[in-house]
Amino acid sequence: MATAKSIDTGDYKLFPSPRNVHRVIFEHQVFVPYPYALIVMDEFYFKGCYSLFSACRLSDGKMGQVATFELASDVDIFNKKFTPD
């Protein structure tokens, strides 16, 4: 089993999803406080590149996931279609 290395940003400690095609932290980000929700990013049909990370929000220690997007319009698509389990 491969070990995921964490990425520290000013806001989050991130752990990349092994399903990421792009292991990039894009400019547009959404934190969802559902650490165990299964998010299949391919099913959203985004127009640009995206990536998903398990996350710990540093400001309050809240666990969740961070979806990052190349395009701001994909944030809107994610927010409209995402529903936690």
C-alpha angles and dihedrals in degrees: 000000000000118000117230116226116220125239117213118209127171090265107028148026102225133198114194120235112242087226093063114121089190116040092197130120101229125206098253113066139179123192116206117190094221108102094177100042113120106233113187101193094190090067093064094065096219119194096222139033121295142176137197129216137181104236148195112203105224097207093067107001092247113159121221142108133289121212113196126197138195091212128050090217089064089060088061091049091050094048092049097046104034115100120167118238 
